[in-house]
Amino acid sequence: MFVKLLEKHIKTGILHLHLPGGDYTFGKSGTEAHWHFTDQSALVRIARDWEFELGKTYMEGAWHAGTTGIHALLAILRSNFAVIEPGFGLRTLARLLQQWNRVTNSYRNVSHHYDVPEQVFRRFLDQEMFYSCAYFPQDDMDIDAAQQAKARHIAAKLLVRPGDRILDIGCGWGSMVFHLATHFDCEVTGITLSREQLAVAEREKHRRGLSNVRFELADYREHKGRYDRIVSIGMFEHVGRPFHRTYFKKVHELLKQDGVALVHTIGRTGPPGVTNRWIREFIFPGGSTPALSELATAVEGTGLQSVDIEVWRLHYANTLQQWFQRFQSHRHDIAGLMQEEFCRMWEFYLAVCEAAFRYSDLVVFQLQLCKQHGPVPVTREYLYK
């Protein structure tokens, strides 16, 4: 059954399948990849539930990609297999249920991923610990330079003025907070749901001697205040479809009348969909990648205006590629901290997400939001002067 499935679908690239009972080759030209199975039962599991069991069986060590590597294998699989989704009604219901992120659920979901020990993230992220898509104005940039380019680009879109009060919703380990507080004469508050991230950010604030920075453990719905500028990088993916409008209404409430907000989020250029079950169970519980139509609908009627929408294509694929390389270069140390199954889970996560950004409809959206005309120029020339 598995061999027939591959015979039917592999049209692009060459796949060499190695089973305990023999070897097979599919496809005639293009990139070559190898797929070695050590557990024959994994074939049936993958054939029955492709999107979940592919990652689950890899975590268990039931297969590996040999010398050609996991990226080449995932590229062939992603290119040749269209995702089969349930009917529209079931898909809509599933999306709402999996993203029902009330405050207590949000704390638990964030803890699942972000309360992993800081040392793991330090081994593959850039020096400033940005855990979101980098920006590559030049193809040959390393991850540190590309993350700084992202920070400068976002700061330019915020049009920060001396004395501004700025809020970072979902501040992580404080990367953007520190960038703004160091380069601009402003006061910056960061909120996070991760106790581990909060502790790291507080230590770093004191190490840098920054008196214009404040961090809080808080959900965006719990926070109070009024801000000149609001930034949110890589956090909206955790909001959940039922709370999209709640989120933008809160941004409106927190933003001053002449304020500017910048929301940076993974999204999809296609129609709304359901997050992959393996990603949802093992990596980002409650996570979602909104379609542009969902974002536009959520902003409508909140009092906010979308004054600019930018689409970043392939930047996250390049980011994930460098994260994967760094992760592999420190794999032995990470395995000592977190065990082998954790390493296999995370290397599959990084590789499969890179493939999704490179071969499917995943992109990054940057929404620039205001309450009125005036705070943002009517062209983008100001960004590149």
C-alpha positions in Angstrom: 0.0 0.0 0.0 2.8 2.4 0.9 4.8 1.7 -2.2 1.7 2.2 -4.4 1.0 5.5 -2.7 4.5 6.7 -3.5 4.4 5.3 -7.1 1.2 7.3 -7.6 2.4 10.7 -6.2 6.2 11.1 -6.7 6.5 13.0 -10.0 9.0 15.7 -9.0 12.5 14.6 -7.7 13.9 11.1 -7.1 13.1 9.2 -3.9 15.0 6.1 -2.8 13.0 4.1 -0.3 14.9 1.6 1.9 12.7 -0.9 3.7 13.7 -3.9 5.8 12.4 -6.1 2.9 14.0 -4.3 0.0 14.7 -1.0 -1.8 12.6 1.0 -4.3 13.1 4.2 -6.4 10.4 6.6 -7.4 10.7 9.6 -9.8 13.0 10.1 -12.8 14.7 13.5 -12.4 15.4 16.3 -10.0 16.6 16.4 -6.4 17.4 13.0 -4.9 16.5 11.9 -1.3 16.8 8.7 0.7 14.2 7.4 3.2 15.4 4.6 5.5 12.9 2.7 7.6 14.0 0.7 10.6 10.5 -0.1 11.8 8.1 -1.6 9.2 5.0 -0.8 11.3 5.7 2.9 10.8 4.7 2.5 7.1 1.1 1.8 8.0 1.0 4.6 10.6 2.2 7.2 8.1 -0.1 5.9 5.3 -3.1 6.2 7.6 -2.3 9.6 9.1 0.4 11.3 7.1 0.5 14.7 8.7 0.7 13.4 12.3 2.6 10.2 12.1 5.4 11.4 9.8 6.8 13.5 12.7 5.8 11.1 15.5 7.6 8.1 13.9 10.7 10.3 13.3 10.7 11.2 17.0 10.6 7.5 17.8 13.6 6.7 15.5 11.5 4.6 13.1 13.1 6.3 10.1 15.9 8.6 9.0 16.9 10.4 5.8 20.4 9.1 5.4 23.2 11.1 3.8 21.0 13.3 1.7 19.4 14.7 4.8 15.9 15.5 6.1 15.5 18.7 4.1 15.8 17.0 0.7 13.3 14.3 1.8 10.8 16.8 3.1 11.2 18.9 -0.1 10.2 15.9 -2.2 7.3 14.9 0.1 6.0 18.5 0.3 6.3 19.0 -3.4 4.4 15.9 -4.4 1.7 15.5 -1.8 -1.2 17.9 -1.5 -2.7 18.1 2.0 -6.1 16.5 2.2 -8.3 18.3 4.6 -11.8 17.4 5.9 -14.9 19.1 4.6 -15.4 22.9 5.2 -17.8 22.5 8.2 -15.6 20.1 10.0 -12.5 22.1 9.2 -14.1 25.3 10.6 -15.2 23.5 13.8 -11.8 21.9 14.3 -10.1 25.3 13.9 -12.3 27.0 16.5 -11.9 24.1 19.1 -8.1 23.8 18.7 -7.7 27.6 19.1 -10.0 28.2 22.1 -7.3 30.1 24.0 -8.8 31.6 27.1 -6.4 33.2 29.5 -5.7 30.0 31.5 -5.2 28.0 28.4 -2.8 30.6 26.9 -0.6 30.4 30.0 -0.4 26.6 29.7 0.1 26.6 26.0 3.0 29.1 26.1 4.6 27.2 29.0 4.6 24.0 26.9 7.0 25.6 24.3 8.7 28.6 25.8 9.6 27.3 29.3 12.1 25.0 27.8 15.5 25.8 29.4 17.1 29.0 28.1 20.3 27.1 27.3 18.5 25.2 24.5 17.5 28.4 22.7 20.8 30.1 23.2 22.5 27.3 21.3 20.7 28.0 18.0 19.2 31.6 18.1 21.1 34.8 17.4 23.0 36.6 20.1 20.0 38.8 21.0 17.6 35.8 21.2 15.1 36.9 18.6 12.8 33.8 18.2 10.9 35.0 15.1 11.4 35.5 11.4 14.6 37.4 10.5 14.8 39.9 7.6 17.3 39.3 4.8 17.9 42.4 2.6 21.0 40.5 1.4 21.0 36.8 0.8 24.4 36.2 2.4 23.5 37.6 5.8 24.0 35.5 8.9 21.3 35.1 11.5 22.7 37.8 13.8 22.8 40.5 11.0 19.4 39.4 9.7 17.7 39.7 13.1 19.2 43.2 13.6 17.9 44.1 10.1 14.4 43.0 11.2 14.6 45.0 14.4 15.7 48.1 12.5 12.9 47.6 10.0 10.2 47.3 12.7 11.6 50.2 14.7 11.4 52.3 11.5 7.7 51.3 11.0 6.9 52.3 14.5 8.2 55.8 13.9 9.5 56.0 17.5 9.8 59.5 19.0 11.8 60.6 22.0 9.8 60.1 25.2 7.4 57.5 23.6 5.9 54.9 25.8 6.1 51.5 24.0 4.4 48.2 24.7 5.8 44.8 23.4 3.0 42.2 23.5 4.7 38.8 23.7 8.1 40.1 24.3 9.9 36.8 24.6 13.4 37.2 26.3 13.2 41.0 25.7 15.0 41.2 22.3 12.9 44.0 20.7 12.4 45.7 24.1 16.2 46.0 24.5 16.7 47.1 20.9 14.2 50.0 21.3 15.3 50.9 24.8 19.0 51.0 23.8 18.6 52.9 20.5 15.8 55.3 21.3 15.1 57.6 24.2 11.8 55.9 25.2 10.2 53.8 27.9 9.5 50.2 27.0 7.3 47.6 28.7 7.3 44.0 27.7 4.7 41.4 28.6 5.0 37.6 28.4 3.2 34.5 29.5 6.4 32.5 30.0 8.0 32.5 33.5 11.3 31.3 32.1 11.4 34.1 29.5 10.5 36.7 32.2 13.3 35.5 34.5 15.8 35.7 31.6 14.6 39.2 30.5 14.8 40.5 34.1 18.4 39.3 34.5 19.4 40.8 31.2 17.7 44.1 32.0 19.8 44.4 35.2 23.0 43.3 33.4 22.5 46.0 30.8 21.6 48.6 33.4 18.4 49.7 31.6 16.2 51.9 33.9 13.7 52.6 31.0 12.6 48.9 30.7 9.9 47.0 32.6 8.7 43.4 32.2 5.4 41.8 33.4 4.0 38.3 33.4 0.6 39.0 31.9 -1.8 38.0 29.2 -2.6 40.8 26.7 -6.2 40.8 27.9 -5.1 41.5 31.5 -2.8 44.4 30.7 -3.7 48.1 31.4 -2.2 51.3 30.2 -1.9 53.8 27.3 0.9 53.7 24.8 2.3 55.7 22.0 3.6 52.6 20.2 2.7 48.9 20.4 4.7 46.1 18.8 3.9 42.4 18.7 6.3 40.0 17.1 5.5 36.3 16.6 2.8 36.4 19.3 -0.4 36.7 17.3 0.0 33.0 16.1 -0.9 32.1 19.7 -4.1 34.2 20.0 -6.5 31.7 18.3 -9.2 32.4 15.8 -12.0 32.9 18.3 -10.0 35.8 20.0 -8.6 37.6 16.9 -11.1 40.5 17.3 -10.6 40.6 21.1 -6.9 41.0 20.4 -7.3 44.0 18.0 -9.9 45.6 20.3 -7.3 45.4 23.1 -4.6 47.0 20.9 -7.1 49.8 20.2 -7.8 50.2 23.9 -4.1 50.4 24.8 -3.0 52.6 21.8 -3.2 56.4 22.1 -5.1 58.4 19.5 -2.0 59.3 17.5 -0.3 56.0 18.1 1.2 53.4 15.8 1.0 49.6 16.2 3.0 46.9 14.3 1.8 43.3 14.4 4.3 40.7 12.9 2.8 37.3 12.4 3.1 34.1 10.5 0.2 33.7 8.1 -1.0 31.9 5.0 -1.7 33.3 1.5 -4.4 30.7 1.0 -7.8 30.3 2.7 -8.2 29.7 6.4 -7.0 26.2 7.6 -6.2 24.0 10.5 -2.8 23.8 12.1 -1.0 20.5 11.5 -1.8 18.1 14.3 1.8 17.1 15.0 2.8 20.8 15.4 -0.3 21.4 17.5 0.4 18.5 19.9 4.1 18.6 20.3 5.3 22.2 19.4 2.6 24.9 19.6 -0.6 23.9 21.4 -3.4 26.3 20.5 -1.3 27.8 17.7 -2.8 29.1 14.4 -1.5 30.7 11.2 -4.2 33.1 10.0 -5.2 33.8 6.5 -5.0 37.5 5.4 -8.8 37.4 5.1 -9.0 36.5 8.8 -6.7 39.3 9.8 -8.6 41.9 7.7 -12.0 40.8 9.2 -10.7 40.9 12.7 -9.4 44.5 12.4 -12.6 45.7 10.9 -14.9 47.5 13.3 -12.3 47.8 16.1 -11.5 51.4 15.4 -8.0 50.5 14.0 -7.0 51.3 10.4 -4.7 49.0 8.4 -2.3 51.6 7.0 0.3 49.2 5.5 0.5 45.4 5.0 3.8 43.9 4.1 4.3 40.2 3.0 7.6 38.5 3.7 8.2 35.6 1.4 11.0 33.0 2.1 12.6 35.1 4.9 11.3 32.5 7.5 12.6 29.6 5.4 16.0 31.2 5.4 15.7 31.9 9.2 14.8 28.3 9.9 17.6 27.0 7.7 20.2 28.8 9.9 18.4 27.8 13.1 18.6 24.1 12.0 22.3 24.4 11.2 23.0 25.9 14.5 20.9 23.4 16.3 22.8 20.5 14.7 26.1 22.0 15.5 25.2 21.9 19.2 23.1 18.8 19.1 25.3 16.8 21.4 25.0 19.5 24.1 21.3 19.8 23.7 20.8 16.0 23.9 22.7 16.1 27.2 20.3 18.7 28.5 17.0 17.3 27.0 17.5 13.7 25.8 17.5 12.2 22.3 13.8 12.3 21.6 13.6 16.0 22.3 16.4 16.6 19.8 14.6 14.5 17.1 11.4 16.4 17.8 13.0 19.8 17.4 15.1 19.0 14.4 12.0 17.7 12.7 10.0 20.8 13.7 12.7 23.1 12.3 13.1 21.2 9.1 9.4 20.6 8.4 8.6 24.3 9.1 11.3 25.4 6.7 9.8 23.1 4.0 6.4 24.6 4.7 7.7 28.2 4.2 9.7 27.2 1.2 7.1 25.1 -0.7 3.6 26.0 0.6 1.6 29.1 1.3 3.1 30.1 4.6 4.5 33.7 4.8 4.9 36.5 7.4 2.5 39.4 7.5 3.4 42.8 9.0 0.3 44.9 9.8 0.9 48.5 10.5 -2.1 49.9 12.4 -3.3 53.4 13.4 -6.4 55.1 14.7 -6.2 58.0 12.3 -4.4 59.4 9.3 -1.2 61.3 10.1 1.1 59.3 12.2 2.4 57.2 9.3 3.6 58.7 6.0 1.5 57.9 2.9 4.5 56.2 1.1 7.2 53.8 2.3 10.1 56.1 1.4 10.7 56.9 5.0 11.7 53.3 5.7 14.7 53.4 3.3 16.2 56.9 3.8 
